Amino acid sequence: MALILYTLALLASFYLLAVVCDRYFVFSLDKIAEKLKMNSDMAGATLMAIGSSAPELFVSFIALFHPGNEAVGAGTIVGSALFNILVIIGASALARKALIAWQPVIRDTAFYSLSIVLLILAFWDGRITFFEAGLFLALYIVYVFAVMKWREILPYKDEAIEPTEVLEEGLKEEEKKKNLFGRLIGAVNKSLDFIFPAEKYYYRVFFISILFIAALSWVLVESAVEIANILNIPAVIIGLTVLAAGTSIPDLMSSIIVARQGRGGMAISNAIGSNIFDILIGLGLPWAIVSIGGKIIPVATENLTSSIFLLFATVISVLLFLLAKKWHINKFAGFGLISIYLLYLAWNIFQVL
């Protein structure tokens, strides 16, 4: 019975995270980006990536203060990074064929590769120091500066936005169905609309979204840890698989939406930019706060080291594939990337059995 309740709590948290991030949090970030006059790839690599990666950041924070389960946060972020590269870029390719501007991809791939190298070096001895955490934060500051100045270094144009139906339309159709599940979803969405202020108050929407994401992330971690204990599964495996995929739902939805609008480059910038944020801020910021005063943070490297090396191999493979296809993405690429992720999941499950 306890397993069923924790599983229901986990699934409900995933759904609410997706709705809050997609309908409120990412919306408020879009408005802020518009107010700041940010171009599409800058918004995708920074604000959109930060917004859709907020669940991973809060999961990482909460896991560090959950005795004995610190590996959940690191596992979630490493697994989420693989999900972003393989599934999100794959799903974006399935949504619509596109010609990608190579300049922002080169920028994001370079910084992502540096992030992975830094992660490998930090995990090498199984412990994290304040100095190492500070390097993560410093590299992200350099990345944001590079995003701001990249068009001056390698000029390129914004992708044209083409009108298309957003994913929420399908959800609204489901709400109209006269069944229990449809009515339940409708009631939840109406409750959220009542709690959140009007669209014009997007700064308030932003801060209320943060509170929701923090609370839901706490439920996610607690539920996942209890499920792992009941099933006698290592917590890091839960982080690499279930939490990683669940917390990446906002990334997936937002990337598919912009890909269907013909902005495949923004979708890829969001996926890779989210990974950069996840590694450098999602891990670096909690580590820096906890390690203030010289405290050493132990990290469980089992089941993580091989996944980190797989991260590096994956991003290089995606870059080589885009070069071979002359910066085009299509359905063949989408099926291939998603298939690789499914094989990765099977490999992780096989290790546990």
C-alpha positions in Angstrom: 0.0 0.0 0.0 2.8 2.4 0.9 4.5 1.7 -2.5 1.2 2.6 -4.3 0.9 5.9 -2.3 4.5 7.0 -2.9 4.2 6.1 -6.6 1.0 8.2 -6.9 2.7 11.1 -5.2 5.6 10.8 -7.6 3.4 10.8 -10.7 1.3 13.7 -9.4 4.4 15.7 -8.7 5.7 15.0 -12.2 2.4 16.2 -13.7 2.2 19.3 -11.5 5.8 20.2 -12.2 5.2 20.0 -16.0 2.1 22.2 -15.8 3.6 24.8 -13.4 6.8 25.0 -15.5 5.1 25.0 -18.9 2.1 27.2 -18.2 3.4 29.6 -15.6 7.2 29.5 -15.0 8.4 29.4 -18.6 5.7 31.9 -19.6 7.0 34.4 -17.0 10.6 33.9 -18.2 9.5 34.5 -21.7 8.0 37.8 -20.6 11.1 38.7 -18.7 13.2 37.9 -21.8 11.0 40.0 -23.9 11.3 42.9 -21.5 15.1 42.5 -21.5 15.1 42.3 -25.4 17.0 39.0 -25.5 17.3 37.2 -28.8 15.9 33.6 -29.2 19.0 31.5 -28.7 20.2 33.7 -25.7 16.7 33.2 -24.1 16.9 29.5 -24.9 20.3 29.0 -23.5 19.8 31.1 -20.4 16.3 32.0 -19.2 14.5 29.1 -20.9 17.1 26.6 -19.8 17.1 28.0 -16.2 13.4 27.9 -16.0 12.9 24.4 -17.3 15.8 23.1 -15.2 14.5 24.5 -11.9 13.2 21.1 -10.8 16.7 19.6 -11.1 18.2 22.4 -9.1 15.7 22.0 -6.2 16.1 18.2 -6.3 19.8 18.6 -6.0 19.4 21.1 -3.1 17.0 18.9 -1.2 19.0 15.7 -1.8 22.1 17.2 -0.2 20.1 17.8 3.0 18.7 14.3 3.0 21.2 12.2 5.0 22.5 9.1 3.1 20.8 10.1 -0.2 23.1 12.8 -1.5 23.7 10.8 -4.6 20.1 11.3 -5.7 20.8 14.9 -6.7 23.9 14.1 -8.7 22.3 11.1 -10.3 19.2 13.1 -11.3 21.3 15.8 -13.0 23.6 13.3 -14.8 20.6 11.2 -15.9 18.7 14.4 -16.9 21.6 15.6 -19.0 21.5 12.3 -20.9 17.7 12.6 -21.3 18.1 16.2 -22.6 20.7 15.4 -25.2 19.1 12.2 -26.4 15.4 12.4 -25.9 14.8 16.2 -26.1 16.9 16.8 -29.2 15.4 13.5 -30.6 11.9 14.6 -29.9 12.5 18.0 -31.4 13.8 16.3 -34.6 10.7 14.2 -34.7 8.5 17.3 -34.3 9.8 19.0 -37.3 12.8 19.0 -39.7 15.0 22.0 -39.4 18.2 23.6 -40.5 20.2 24.6 -37.4 22.4 27.7 -37.1 25.8 26.1 -36.3 27.2 29.1 -34.4 25.2 28.7 -31.2 25.5 24.9 -31.3 29.3 25.2 -31.4 29.2 27.6 -28.4 26.9 25.4 -26.3 28.7 22.2 -27.2 32.1 23.7 -26.2 30.9 24.9 -22.8 29.0 21.7 -22.3 32.1 19.7 -22.9 34.1 21.9 -20.5 31.3 21.3 -17.9 31.6 17.5 -18.3 35.4 17.6 -18.0 35.0 19.7 -14.8 32.5 17.2 -13.5 34.8 14.2 -14.2 37.7 16.0 -12.4 35.5 16.9 -9.4 34.2 13.3 -9.1 37.7 11.7 -9.5 38.5 11.5 -5.8 34.9 11.0 -4.6 34.7 14.3 -2.7 33.8 17.9 -3.5 35.5 21.0 -2.0 34.4 24.6 -1.9 37.1 25.5 -4.5 35.8 22.9 -6.9 32.2 24.1 -6.4 33.4 27.7 -7.1 34.9 26.6 -10.4 31.5 25.3 -11.5 29.9 28.7 -10.7 32.7 30.7 -12.4 32.4 28.7 -15.6 28.7 29.4 -15.8 29.3 33.1 -15.4 31.8 32.9 -18.3 29.1 30.9 -20.3 26.5 33.6 -19.8 28.9 36.3 -20.9 29.8 34.3 -24.0 26.1 33.9 -24.8 25.7 37.7 -24.6 28.7 38.4 -26.9 28.5 35.4 -29.3 26.7 37.2 -32.1 29.5 39.8 -32.2 32.0 37.0 -32.6 30.1 34.8 -35.1 27.2 36.7 -36.6 24.0 34.8 -37.4 20.2 35.5 -37.8 17.3 34.6 -35.5 15.1 31.7 -36.7 11.7 32.8 -38.0 8.7 31.9 -35.8 5.9 30.1 -37.6 2.5 29.9 -35.9 1.5 26.5 -34.7 -0.7 24.8 -32.1 1.0 24.5 -28.8 1.0 21.3 -26.7 -1.6 22.7 -24.3 -4.3 22.4 -27.0 -4.2 18.7 -26.8 -4.4 18.9 -23.1 -7.5 21.2 -23.3 -9.2 18.7 -25.6 -8.6 16.0 -23.0 -10.2 18.2 -20.3 -13.4 18.4 -22.4 -13.9 14.7 -22.3 -16.6 13.6 -19.9 -14.6 11.1 -17.9 -13.2 11.1 -14.4 -9.6 11.6 -15.5 -10.5 14.6 -17.7 -12.6 16.2 -15.0 -9.7 15.7 -12.4 -7.2 17.4 -14.7 -9.6 20.2 -15.4 -10.1 20.7 -11.7 -6.4 20.8 -11.0 -5.7 23.3 -13.8 -8.6 25.6 -12.6 -7.2 25.5 -9.1 -3.8 26.5 -10.4 -5.3 29.3 -12.4 -7.0 30.5 -9.3 -3.8 30.5 -7.3 -1.6 32.2 -9.9 -2.1 35.9 -10.6 -3.0 37.3 -14.0 -0.5 37.1 -16.9 0.3 40.8 -16.7 1.8 40.3 -13.2 4.5 38.0 -14.6 7.0 38.8 -11.9 4.6 37.5 -9.3 3.9 34.4 -11.5 7.7 33.8 -11.5 8.1 33.9 -7.7 5.0 31.8 -7.0 6.3 29.3 -9.6 9.6 29.0 -7.7 7.7 28.2 -4.5 5.6 25.5 -6.2 8.7 23.9 -7.9 10.6 23.8 -4.6 7.6 22.1 -2.8 7.0 19.6 -5.6 10.8 18.8 -5.8 10.7 18.0 -2.1 7.8 15.6 -2.7 9.7 14.1 -5.6 12.8 13.4 -3.6 11.0 12.0 -0.6 8.8 9.7 -2.7 11.7 8.5 -4.8 13.8 7.7 -1.8 11.0 5.8 -0.1 10.3 3.8 -3.3 14.0 3.0 -3.6 14.0 1.8 0.1 10.9 -0.4 -0.4 12.2 -2.0 -3.6 15.8 -2.1 -2.3 17.1 -0.2 -5.3 20.2 2.1 -4.9 19.0 5.7 -4.7 21.5 6.8 -7.4 19.7 4.5 -9.9 16.3 6.2 -9.1 18.0 9.5 -9.7 19.6 8.4 -13.0 16.3 7.1 -14.4 13.0 8.0 -12.8 13.8 11.4 -11.4 16.0 12.3 -14.4 13.2 11.8 -16.9 10.5 13.2 -14.7 12.3 16.5 -13.9 13.1 16.9 -17.6 9.5 17.0 -18.6 9.4 20.9 -18.7 12.5 20.9 -20.9 10.9 18.3 -23.3 7.6 20.2 -23.6 9.2 23.6 -24.1 11.7 22.3 -26.7 9.0 20.5 -28.7 6.8 23.7 -28.8 9.6 25.9 -30.2 10.7 23.1 -32.6 7.2 22.9 -34.0 7.4 26.7 -34.5 10.4 26.1 -36.8 12.9 27.1 -34.1 14.9 23.9 -34.0 18.1 25.8 -33.0 16.3 27.3 -30.0 15.2 23.8 -29.0 18.8 22.5 -29.2 20.1 25.5 -27.3 17.5 24.8 -24.6 18.5 21.2 -24.3 22.3 21.8 -24.2 21.9 25.0 -22.2 19.8 23.2 -19.6 22.6 20.6 -19.3 25.1 23.4 -18.7 22.9 24.9 -16.1 22.2 21.5 -14.5 25.9 20.7 -14.1 27.4 24.1 -13.3 24.5 25.6 -11.2 22.4 22.6 -10.3 25.4 20.9 -8.7 27.8 23.8 -8.2 25.5 26.1 -6.2 24.3 23.5 -3.6 27.8 22.2 -3.3 29.2 25.8 -2.8 26.6 26.6 -0.1 27.1 23.3 1.8 30.9 23.4 1.6 31.2 26.9 3.0 33.6 26.8 5.9 35.7 24.0 4.5 33.2 21.1 4.7 34.0 18.3 2.3 31.1 16.7 0.4 31.4 13.0 -0.3 29.9 11.9 -3.7 29.0 8.3 -4.5 30.7 7.5 -7.8 29.3 4.1 -8.4 26.9 4.0 -11.4 27.7 7.7 -12.0 31.3 7.7 -13.5 30.3 5.5 -16.5 27.2 7.7 -17.1 29.4 10.9 -17.0 31.8 9.4 -19.6 28.7 8.5 -21.7 27.6 12.1 -21.5 30.8 13.2 -23.1 30.6 10.5 -25.8 27.0 11.5 -26.5 27.6 15.2 -27.0 30.5 14.5 -29.4 28.3 12.0 -31.3 25.5 14.6 -31.7 28.0 17.2 -32.9 29.5 14.8 -35.4 26.1 13.8 -36.6 25.0 17.5 -37.2 28.3 18.1 -39.1 27.7 15.0 -41.3 24.1 16.1 -42.0 25.2 19.7 -42.6 23.3 21.0 -39.6 20.0 19.4 -40.5 17.9 17.4 -38.0 15.2 15.0 -39.2 13.0 12.1 -38.0 15.8 9.6 -38.7 18.0 11.4 -36.2 15.2 11.7 -33.7 14.5 7.9 -33.7 18.2 7.2 -33.4 18.8 9.4 -30.4 15.7 8.2 -28.5 16.8 4.6 -29.2 20.2 5.2 -27.7 18.5 6.6 -24.5 16.3 3.5 -24.3 19.4 1.3 -24.5 20.9 3.4 -21.7 17.9 2.8 -19.5 18.0 -0.9 -20.2 21.7 -1.0 -19.3 21.0 0.8 -16.0 18.2 -1.6 -15.1 20.3 -4.6 -16.0 23.0 -3.4 -13.6 20.5 -3.5 -10.7 19.1 -7.0 -11.5 
